[in-house]
Amino acid sequence: MNKFIVDTSDTYFLDDIYKDIDTLCEKYSSILSKMVIGKSVEGRDIVAIKISGKKDEILRCTQDDRKVLFVGGIHAREDFSVMLCMKMIDYYCHYYSDRKNFDGFDVRNIIDLVNMYFVPVANPDGLNIVHNGIEASSNYEALKVMQIWGEDHTYWKANANGVDLNKNFNDGNWEIRTCVPGTEVPCSDRFKGFAPSSEPETKALINFCKENNFSLMVTYHCSGNCTFWADSGTHHMFNGLDEKIMDELNKKYIYRKTKVSMDPKVYGCGFENWFRVKMKRPAFCIELSPFVEGGKQHPDSMFDELVWEHAKTTGLFFAVKAIELSNEIYGDVEKYAALTE
């Protein structure tokens, strides 16, 4: 019997994702729980999953102060990001329960010290469109007249309103955020919306962050094997902590360190940019897999080779960084055990 639940050997359909979430929560009920943080345009659940271990009462900094958020599937066609979040949940829970290290990370100790939250599919309607076509959308009458920037529906990035969610967050730059010619109206990608934070998926993530006190946030995208980690509007706020984390990530993983994003007309209104501005905490956007001309990711069947083998412990890495950041934010705590070999 397979000890793992999530199958990433090929396309990972939305119905299977929802089923696997329930199966995982049942199997690992002592540490895993799910919550619905909002509804999509078409009324689908936007689900968050929490991994929470045994609290250490000795620590003056409480477990609830140590939270890290991981988000996948903001862009519909980038389902590598969804697959990664789901597979990390599966593996981390397994290694926690078996009391075994995973590639040098002490999973049980980490999860006992920090709550890990995942929103694997931030844009479920978009994922449904990519996998099943615009005909499968309940908003088909509106979608059928929208421009698809690419060969067909598999290039779709937006939600079911034709809004690119990663250009819809109100980080203070929405008015000046540049629209590529032809994307000033609803379409398959790059339309920022008719108003900032207009979309239900955007609002769900915003409210979820405001209800919690995440020490840092990571959003997964595709492609380029690089990390966007700082922008000119907020980089100064972190006194080098963001760059320290980025340099450690760059040393350990394949994800290239980009330059600080300088122009808010170009970088503005992304989820990570909003998080830095509003939550005043570091946020990282990891672009998974090699760059593909035209924007469409590699075939789903290449996920294990191109993504999992390189990114499987990034969640644990950032969980450790969240613990360290919480110590900076909330003050010194009792010395915790070494979390990696």
N, C-alpha and C positions, 0 to 999 in steps of 0.2 A: 504494500500500500504506500502510495506517495505521501511523504511527510509534509509536502508543501501543497498549497491550494491553488495559488495563482499560476496560470499557464500563459507564458509570454512567448510561446513558440511561433505565434502568428497573430493576426488581427484579434484584438481584445474588445469584444462588443460590449455596449453599455449594459445590456441585460445581464451579461455574465459578470460584469464588474459589481453591479448591485447585489447579485446573488453571492458573490465571493465575499463582499463586505459582511453580509449577514452570517455566512458560514464561519468566517474568521472571528467575528464577535462571539459566536456561540462556542467555538473551539477554545478561544482564549478569553473567556468571560471574566477572568480574575484581573486582567490587565487591559483589556480592550473594550472600548465602548464607542457607539456612534451617536451623532446628533445631526438633525436637519437644521442647517443654518439659514436656509432660504429656499425659494423656488425660482426656477428658470422662467424665461419668457413663456415657454410652453407648459409650465407647471410641474416640471420634473424636480425631484429633490436635489438640492445641493448639500452633499453629505460631508461632514467632518468626522474623522476618526481620531480618538485619543488613546495613546499608549501611556499608561501610568502604573508604575510599580509601587513597591512598598516605601512609604515615607520614612525618612530618617529623623526621628524626633530630636536627636542630639543637635542637629544643625539649626542655628538661629535663623538662617535664611530659609524660609519655608519652601516646601516642594512647589506650592502654588505660585511662588515667585519665579520659578524656573520653568519657562515655557518656550518652546520653539515651534514655529509654524512652517510647514512645507506645502506648497501649492502646485498642482499640475493641471494641465488641460485648459489653461486660460485661452490658448489658441487651439481651435478645433482640430486642425490637421496635424498638430504636434502630439500625437498620442503616445509617442515614446515617453513623454513626461508623465502621463497617466500610468503607463505600465511600470515605470520606475517607482512611483509612489506606492502602488499596490504591492509590488514585489518586495519593497523594503519593509512594509508593514508585516507581510507574511514571514519573511526571514528574521526580522528582529524579534518578533513574538516567539518564533521557534527557538532561537538561540537563548532568549531570556528564560524560557521554560526549561530548556535542557541544561541551563547553567554553563554554557560553553561560550568561549570567545569567538568572534566572527572577524576574521582577517586582522587579528591583533587588538580588536576592541572588546573590552569587558562589557558586553551588552547588558547583563543584569545590573551591574553597578551603575551604569549610565542611566538606564531607565528608572532605577530606584531614586536617582537624584534629579531627574528632569522629566517633565511631561512633554511628550512629543505629539503634536497635532498635525494631521494630514487632511488636506482637501484635495483628493486625487483628481476629481473632475469638476473644475470650476465652471465649465461651459458644456453641460451635458447635451443641450440641444445641438450645439455645433458639432460635437462628436457624432451624434446621430446622423447629421447631414453628411458628414464625411464618409461614414460607413454605409449609409443607406440611400443617399441622394436627397435632393430638396423635396422630392415627392413624398418622402417619409415625414416631412415636417407639417405640423398643424397650421403653420404660417405660410403654406405653400403659395397661396395666391399673391402674397406680397413678395416672396422670395423669387418667384419665377421671372420677375421683371428686373431683378437686380443684376448688376454686372458681376461676373465671376472673373477674377484676375488669375487666369490659369486655364488649363485645358478643360476641366470639368469640376464637379462638386467635391472631388477629393482635395482640391486646393483651398477649400473653404477654411477661413480662420475666425470669422466673426461669430456672434451669437445669432439667434433666430430673428433678430431685428436688423441684421446686417450691420451691427456695431462691433468694431474691434475693441474688445474689453480692455486691452492693455494700452489704449489711448483714451480711456473714458474716466479715469480716476481724477478727482479734483485735488490736485497737488498745488494749485495756484497758478498753473501754466496753461490751463485749458484754452483760454482765449487766444493765446499766441501760438498754440501747438499747430505746426504746419500740416496742411493736408496736401498730399500728392495730387496733382491734377487728375480729376476723374473720381476721386475718393471723398468728395465733399457731400456725398449722398450715401444712403445705405447701400452696401455692396459686400463682397466676400471678405475683404480685409482693408484695413487702414482708415476706415471712417470712424471719427472720434465721437460720433453721436451728436444729437441736436442740443444737448446740454451736458455739463459735467456730472459724472456719477448718476447718469440717467437710467442705467440698466439694472434689472433686479439682481443679476449676478454680481455686478460691481457693488451694489448696496449690501449684499450678503457678506462679502469679504470685508467691507468697511466696518459693518456692525460687529462682525465676529472679532475683528482686531480690537475694536473699542471695548468690547465686553471682556477681553482678556488683556494680559499684560506681557505680551511676548517679548522676550529678551532680544530675539532677532527673527528674521523671516527669510525663507528661501523659496524662490519660484523657479520652476524648471521649464525650459523652452527648448526648441531645436531651431537652428543648427549652428555649428561653428566651433564646438569644443573650446568655448571661452566663457569668461564670467564678467558680467557688468556689475560692478561692486560699489561705485561711487559716482556722485554727480556734483557739479560745481555749486549747487544751491545748498547742499547739506554736508559735504565732505568735512568741512571745518568743525562740525559739531562733535565729531567722534574722537578727537584728540589722538588720531593715529590708530585707534582700536580696529576700525574697519580695514585699514591697510595691513595691519598685523595679521588679521584673520585671512585676508586675501593672499598674502605672501605664503602663509602656511598651507593654504589650500593649493596654491600653485606649485608648491614644492612636492606635495604628496600625490596630487592628481594631475590629469592631462589638461585641465581646463585653464587655458591661457589667461593671464591677467591683462585686461584691457586698460586703456588710459581712462582717467576721470572724464566722464561725459560732461562737456562744457556748455552746450547750447540747449537751453530749455525748450526752444522751438522744435528741437529734434528728439530730446529724451523725455520731455514732459508727459505727464498723465499715465505713466506706467505704474503698475501696482507697487513695485519696489520703490519708485520715486515718491509715491504717496506715503508709503510706510515710513520712509526716512523723515519726511516733512512732518507728518501728523503724529506718529508714534515716537519720533525722536530716538529711534534705534536703528542699528545697521540692517540692511537688507541686501540680498545677493540674488542675481538672476543668472542661472547657469544654463548655457546653451549646450545641449547634449548632442552628440554625434557630429561627424564631419559636415562641413558646409556643402549644401546642394544648390546648384544654380536654379533659380526660379522659386526657391523657397519651400518646395514640397520635401518632406523628410524622406529618408531611405525607406525601403519596404519594411513593414512591421516584423517580418520574419528575421530581420537582421538585428533586432533589439538586443538580444543577449550578447552578440559579438561587439556591437558598436557602443552600447550604453551600459548594460548591466556589469560587464567585466570591469568597467572603469568607474562607475558611479555608485556601486552597490553599498559602499560604506559612507557616502557623503552625508547621509542623514545622521549617522552616529558622530561623524566629525563635527557637524554643526551643533549637535546636542551637547558635545563637550564644550564647544565655544559658548553656547548659551549658559552653561554653568559658570564658566569663567566670567562672562559678561555680567551675570547676576551678582557675582561676588563684587564686581566693580560698582554695580548700581546700588546694591543693598548693603554693602559693607562686608567686612571680613566674616568668614564663617569658620567653623572647626575644619581642620585639615581633612580633605576627603582623599580616599585611596586613589592610587594610580589607575587611570581609566584605560590606558593602552599599555601594551607590552613595551 
